[in-house]
Amino acid sequence: MRDLFDETKTIMKKYGIKANKDLGQNFLINNEVVENIIKSSDVSKEDLIIEIGPGLGTLTKRLLENAGKVICIELDKKMIKILNDRFGNYSNFEIINDDVLKVDLNKIIKENLNNNIKKAKIVANLPYYITTPIIMKLLEDKLDIDSIVVMIQKEVAERLIETPGGKNTGAITHTIFYYCESEKVMEVPNSSFIPEPEVTSEVIKMKLRKKPAVELDNPKVMFMIIKSAFMQRRKTLLNSLTNAQVFTNKQEGLEILKKLNLEENVRAENLKLEDYANIAREIEK
Ligand code: SAM
């Protein structure tokens, strides 16, 4: 940890860098965490790694040593100069100075996969202020990617890797489960960063499923139902979906719940993804 601490401090001093809170800058200084991220991403010379928010380049360095190609996407111009100085001589390094939410990742992946670089993977110590939009973009853009390994706040991580129906279930739990098999890699103490964040962090891995967890002609309807159910999660599912006009009226709702063997007073968090898929199928009839 001392080595990365010293290296990070030296780079920050050399370039006059103060961590920008608004950009979620917390630089990783824990070598064990870096190595665990590399290991759980299973990085090989056949991989294209897209690193979101490389910052000073702590993860980038190890990625460049292990991957076929590394494309970094960083919003902060100050970091671009540092990254180019550090890694400009690596032939497998590329950097894009932009907001990751505005970048056409599909295009980048298509342009870079070939006979030698066969799989695309996402690796990131994410800026926490936009964790959810970034993850939603990675999934909803239907990218040709193998896996996503990210460091995020522990609290969010627990919702993402929960099995639908478990105690940490939120609407996003279902979205992740639909697209991925997810698991915890490790918990990361606050002392692993400069500056220390106020929240505990966790590294998680999301492996993209070959086929979604449930088959539906129009998954958008199911996601709309899930969103409506969790918007009023204290209410019964019957009431929240009737209020949101997913069910035309309570009677129709009761009939659908009965048909699907769901209790009348069931709540959003008690349902499995398959239950929501079944409600969507009934609604679409
Ligand atoms: N990867 C570095 C590390 O582990 O030390 C830095 C991680 S820091 C938590 C998040 C990084 O994301 C910062 O470098 C920040 O400038 C960058 N960032 C913030 N918002 C971004 C955005 N919208 N698009 C791309 N990068 C962003």
Residues whose N, C-alpha, C, O or C-beta is under 5 A from the ligand:
A	BS01	SAM	L23 G24 Q25 N26 F27 L28 G53 P54 G55 L56 T58 I73 E74 L75 D76 D98 D99 V100 N125 L126 P127
